[in-house]
């Protein structure tokens, strides 16, 4: 489990292709992986991945990504030197300053518009039409692993809006977004459960 509080940005050092998957090697310039171990779960741009290799000098941490995960997420667009958001998994006893995320990405959403308001950034994001039922005003969404509050929902246009404070922009790769870019998004698991359960109850009564 994750909290959606990204710890920092690291970069892709190398990518290796294999049969049915590829391996990404992520830098460790900030010491975020100093106590990592093989088999540990780490969110990379919001995607829950497993550590598969650790370099002896701790400067490179490897993750295998299946073709299925590549096709579903923005990890397919990664290249050498691409910046990625990093969050280590939640530990019992830690403060949870965000929301509960699982790293189970729903798919990709597209940035339709960006507007800078002083030091903050407003994003209008296109959500696949069939997923809009899971979003509501002041609910939350995981974007590239960042837990963000939904400030507007336009069901007719299939858009939601979020606003990023300077600290979020400083710590994450969301500051590099451009109009037309895609981001990984995760739906709140509790909201999904409630919506799907209620829909199922009504469907059975009809």
Residue pairs with C-beta under 8 A, 6 or more apart in sequence:
1 89
1 90
1 100
1 101
1 102
2 43
2 48
2 87
2 89
2 90
2 100
2 101
2 102
2 103
2 145
3 87
3 90
3 94
3 96
3 97
3 98
3 99
3 100
3 101
3 147
4 87
4 98
4 99
4 101
4 140
4 142
4 145
4 146
4 147
4 148
5 87
5 97
5 98
5 147
6 85
6 86
6 87
6 144
6 145
6 146
6 171
6 172
7 30
7 32
7 86
7 87
7 88
7 171
8 30
8 32
8 85
8 86
8 171
9 83
9 84
9 85
9 86
9 171
9 172
9 173
10 26
10 27
10 28
10 29
10 30
10 32
10 83
10 84
10 86
11 26
11 27
11 29
11 81
11 82
11 83
11 84
12 24
12 25
12 26
12 27
12 78
12 79
12 80
12 81
12 82
12 84
13 25
13 26
13 27
13 60
13 80
14 24
14 25
14 60
14 80
15 22
15 23
15 24
15 25
15 78
15 79
15 80
16 22
16 23
16 25
18 64
20 66
20 67
21 64
21 65
21 66
21 67
21 70
22 64
22 65
22 70
23 52
23 53
23 62
23 63
23 64
23 65
24 44
24 62
24 63
24 65
24 75
24 78
25 53
25 60
25 61
25 62
26 33
26 44
26 60
26 61
26 62
26 63
26 84
26 86
27 59
27 60
28 34
28 58
28 59
28 60
28 61
29 59
32 86
32 88
33 42
33 51
33 54
33 58
33 61
34 58
36 42
36 51
36 54
36 61
36 88
37 51
37 54
38 51
38 52
38 53
38 54
39 50
39 51
40 50
40 51
40 88
40 89
41 48
41 49
41 50
41 51
41 89
41 103
42 48
42 49
42 50
42 51
42 61
42 63
42 86
42 87
42 88
42 89
43 49
43 85
43 86
43 87
43 88
43 89
43 101
43 103
43 145
44 63
44 75
44 84
44 85
44 86
44 145
45 73
45 74
45 75
45 84
45 85
45 144
45 145
45 173
45 184
46 73
46 85
46 101
46 103
46 105
46 142
46 143
46 144
46 145
46 146
46 184
46 185
46 186
47 65
47 69
47 73
47 75
47 103
47 105
47 145
47 184
48 102
48 103
48 104
49 63
49 64
49 65
49 103
50 63
50 64
51 61
51 62
51 63
52 62
52 63
52 64
53 60
53 61
53 62
54 60
54 61
54 62
55 61
65 75
69 75
69 105
70 76
72 105
72 107
72 108
73 105
73 107
73 108
73 184
74 108
74 144
74 182
74 183
74 184
75 184
77 182
78 84
83 173
83 176
84 173
85 144
85 145
85 146
85 172
85 173
87 145
90 96
98 147
99 140
99 142
99 147
99 188
100 188
100 189
100 190
101 142
101 145
101 147
101 186
102 186
102 189
103 145
103 186
104 186
105 184
105 185
105 186
106 131
106 185
106 186
106 187
107 128
107 131
107 184
107 185
108 182
108 183
108 184
108 185
109 125
109 126
109 127
109 128
109 143
109 182
109 183
109 185
110 125
110 126
110 180
110 181
110 182
110 183
111 123
111 124
111 125
111 126
111 177
111 178
111 179
111 180
111 181
111 182
111 183
112 124
112 125
112 126
112 159
112 179
113 123
113 124
113 179
114 121
114 122
114 123
114 124
114 177
114 178
114 179
115 121
115 122
116 122
117 163
119 165
119 166
119 169
120 163
120 164
120 165
120 166
121 163
121 164
121 169
121 174
121 175
122 161
122 162
122 163
122 164
123 161
123 162
123 163
123 164
123 177
124 159
124 160
124 161
125 143
125 159
125 160
125 161
125 162
125 183
125 185
126 157
126 158
126 159
127 135
127 158
127 159
127 160
127 185
128 158
129 158
131 187
132 153
132 155
132 158
132 160
133 195
134 187
134 188
134 191
134 192
134 195
135 141
135 150
135 153
135 160
135 187
135 191
136 150
136 153
136 191
137 150
137 151
137 152
137 153
138 149
138 150
138 151
139 149
139 150
139 188
139 191
140 147
140 148
140 149
140 150
140 188
141 148
141 150
141 160
141 162
141 185
141 186
141 187
141 188
142 148
142 184
142 185
142 186
142 187
143 162
143 174
143 183
143 184
143 185
144 172
144 173
144 174
144 183
144 184
145 184
146 168
146 172
146 174
148 162
148 164
148 168
149 162
149 163
150 160
150 161
150 162
151 161
151 162
151 163
152 159
152 160
152 161
153 159
153 160
153 161
154 160
154 161
164 174
168 174
169 175
174 183
177 183
